[in-house]
Amino acid sequence: MKTRKLGNQGLEVSTLGLGCMGLSFAFGPATDKQDAIKLIRRAVELGVTFFDTAEVYGPHVNEEVVGEALAPFRNDVVIATKFGFDIEAGNGILNSQPAHIRQAVEGSLKRLKIDAIDLLYQHRVDPNVPIEDVAETVKELIQEGKVKYFGMSEAGSENIRRAHTVQPLSALQSEYSLWWREAETKTFPTLEELGIGFVPFSPLGKGFLAGKIDANTQFDKTDIRATNPRFSEENRIANQVVLDLLNDIAQKNNATTAQIALAWNLAQKPWIVPIPGTTKIHRLEENVGATSISLSANDLKEINDAIAKIEVKGNRYTEAQQKLVDK
C-alpha cells in the first residue's frame, strides 16, 4: 500500500488506516478479543500501518486490544490515541487539564504496551482549558519522548491555529464523508494553509455508505446508531438516494459502494487518510481494495454534481453529542 504524509513534522502512514473503536465500543456488543486481534493483524498483512484508538473506547478496553494485537509489529506501525474525557466523572465530561493529560498518557502507554504514543489527539476541545495550555503540555510530552506527534479531533479553525503556534499539529481528525462534508469549508482552508493532515472518521457514514443498512435494519441497544437522528427509519429511507448514486458509479468501476465512497474521500486531497472501521475481515479487505481504485475526473464530477442536489436527512449527532464539537 502507498503512504501519505500527515503534517510537516515527519509523520507518514498508509493511505488508509483502521479505526479500531467499533471492535469494543459504540456499535453494539464488543467483538471477541481474539477475533479483534486477528482482524487488526490481518490489516497489517494488507499493508495498513495506521491504527486509531482512544482511552474512552470501552473505556480502556480498546487500547488494550490494539496494544496486544500490534505488539509484534511495533516498529512498523503508527498508533494514534486520544485524551480529553474525564472517564471517572461520567459520560461526556471533558477534562484537558495538564495534569489529567499526563495521567491519561501514562495510562495509554501502559495499555498499549508502548514507550511512546505516535500520534496523540485531544479528543474534544475543552472550553475550560486554554488550548495553549493543552498544546504546551503535549509539547512537553514530546520533548520527554512520551509522544511523537500532536493532533486534535473535531476542533474548529480558531483553536487549531492557536494550538499550532505552540506545538505544530500533524493531523486533525473529524467526520468526513459523502454525506457529511462540513470540513471542506470549516477546516480544510486552515489545514491547507498550515500544512496539517486530515484523518476522516466515519468515511463510510457509520456504515450506511457500505450499502448494507436499510429501513429494516435493527440496531442493538448499545449501538449509537439506535439513537442517531440520521439513522431513524424515516431518514434511512430518505437517504437511500445517496446509495443509489454510489451504486451507479460502483457498477461502472466494478467496485462496491464502500470502495467508491472511500476512493472519493481519498481523491479530495493528498493529505487525507481515512480510517474506516469494521468488525469483519472481509469488510476490511473490501475497504483496503479502495486504495487501488482511481476515480476518473468524470466520475468525481458526476458524484459531486449529484450529491450537491441531495439533501441528506437527519443530524449526524444527538444534541448532547453536538455540544462537544468545537465551533
Buried (B, 14 or more C-beta within 10 A) or exposed (E): BEEBBBBBBEBBBBBBBBBBBBBBBBBBEBBEBEBBBBBBBBBBEBBBBBBBBBBBBBBBBBBBBBBBBBEEBBEEBBBBBBBBBBBEEEEEEBBBBBEBBBBBBEBBBEBBBBEBBBBBBBBBBBEEBBBBBBBBBBBBBBEEEBBBBBBBBBBBBEBBBBBBEBBBBBBBBBBBBBBBBEBEEBBBEBBEEBBBBBBBBBBBBBBBBBBEBEEEBEBEEEBBBBEBBBBBEEBBEBBBBBBEBBBBBBEBBEBBBBBBBBBBBBBBBEBBBBBBBBBEBEBBBBBBBBBEBEBEEEBBEBBEEBBEEBEBBBEBBEEEBEEBBBE
